[in-house]
Amino acid sequence: MLMQKKDSRCLRTLDGQINNRYLPEDPARDADVSALIWEIRRERRMEFVFEHSRLLDIKRWKKIEYMNCTKYSDNLKGPWINFKTDLPSFLKDSNKGKLKVTKRDGTVVVYNGTNGDDMVGFYNVENASDRQAFTDRVYLSPVGQGQIDAYAEKGFTLSQNPGWTN
């Protein structure tokens, strides 16, 4: 316990020193998160982008709203791509009206069959959207009905976690 307190004090001191000297001010940073923690979280996001650890991190930090693609529409954008040079086979008639890119300024360009040169930007994944509503229930797992029944047999009441129904 004493070691944890010492480590915590060291981290706060280091956090303040790094914040003041080395880390740029990110306008997208949450106000309740220091610049150092924000940078550590950004790095973890990059490292675990396609792994389950990303979701576990977000749950641990109680920031599941980061996964809300309606609120954070950049989550749905794919990689930066130049279709004419990188994927010219996608520039075909069957992709007219479907293939889209978003320019740096936020302008969305839809492929119309003649604008292949303009199809440079962040790839917009077709039909991408949020999977489910973002509520606090994701922070707790449901209690199994078997566990609830086992407790009831012994005269105890085991309640279901908030947001989950029996």
N, C-alpha and C positions, 0 to 999 in steps of 0.2 A: 504494500500500500504506500509506504514511504517513497519507494522508487517511482511509483506511478505519479505521485505529486511532484517529485523532482523532474521527471520527464515532462510533465505537463507545463511546469514553469519554464523549462528550457525551450519547449516548443513555442510558448507564447512569446518569449524573448526573441527567438529566432524569427518567428512570424512577423513581429514588429520591425525587426531590422531589415528583413527581406522586403516587406511591404514598402518601407520608406525609401529603399535604395534601388532595387533591381527589377521589380515587376511593373510592367506598364499598367495603367488604369484601364480596365476593360469596361466599357459602358454597359455591356450586357451582364455584368456580374451582379449576383443577388446582393442586396444591401446587407443582409444578415450573414454574409460569408466574407472572410478576409481574402485579400488578394492571393496569399500563399495557398490557402485551402482551395480557392477557386482554380488556381493553376494546377494543383495536385489532382483535383477532380477532372479538369479538362484533359490532363495527361492520361488518367485512367479511362476516360471516355474513348480516347483515341486507341489505347492499348486493347481494350476489351470490347470494341465496337460490335463484333459478331459473336460474342460469348455470353453465357448466362451471368457472368460476374457483373456485367453492366447493370442489369436489372436488380441484382442483389445490392449493389452500391446505392442505386437510387432509392431503394426501399430503406436501407440503413440510414441514409441521410434525410429520410422523410421528404423526398423531392419527386414523388411519382408524377407530379404535374409536368415535369420535363418531358414525359412521354406523350403528353397531350398534343397531338399534331394539329389540332384546330387552333390552339393557342400558340404553338411553336411550329409554324408551317415549314420552317427550314428543315425540320426532321424528315420531311418527305422528299426532299431533293436528293437526287443522285449525284454522281461525280461530275466534275467539269468535263465536258466533251465537245469535240469538234466532229460532228457527224460526217462531214465531207472527207476528212482525212482519216479519222479513227474507225468509223463504221459506215462506209459508203453504201454497204448492202442494205442498210435500214432506210435509205432514201428511195423508197419505191412507192408506187401508187397505192398499195394496200395500207400504207401508213399515213396517207393524207388525212389531216384532221385529228390524228391520234398522237403523233410524235410531237413532243413539246420540250422546249428548253426555257430556262429562266436566265435572263441576262443579269449582270452584276447590279444593275439599277432596279431590278425587280420586274422588268418587262418580260412578259411571257410571249414566246414566238412559237406559233403552231405551223408545222410543216404543211405546205399547200401544193407541193409538187414542183414548184419553181424556185423556192427560196432556200435551197440546200446550202448556199454560201452563208446564210444567216443563222444556220442551225448550230450555233456555238454558244454554250452556256451550261448551266447545271441541268442535268437530265431530269425531267419530270416523269416519275414512274406512273404509268397508266393505272387508273382506278385505285391508287393508294389512298387510304383513309385510316382514321382511328379504328381500333378493333373493338373497344368497349368503353364504357363510361369510366371516368377517373374519379373514384371515391376512396375514402379512407379504409374501406374494407380490405384493400390489397395489402395493408400492413399487418394484418392478422390472418392466419389460416383458419378455415372452418374447423369446428370440433366435430369429430365423427359421431354419427348416430349411435354406433356401438359403444362408444365411451359414455355418451349421455345415458344410454340404457343401463350400462354396468353400474354407474354411480346411482341411478334410480333404484336398482335392485338392493343396494346397500343403504337406502334411505337418504341419499344426498341428492341435491339438485345441482346439476352441472349446466350452466347456461351456454347458449350458443354465442359466439363472438359477434360483436356489432356488424351489421351489414349482411350477415349470413342468416338464412332461415332454416328451421328444422325440417 
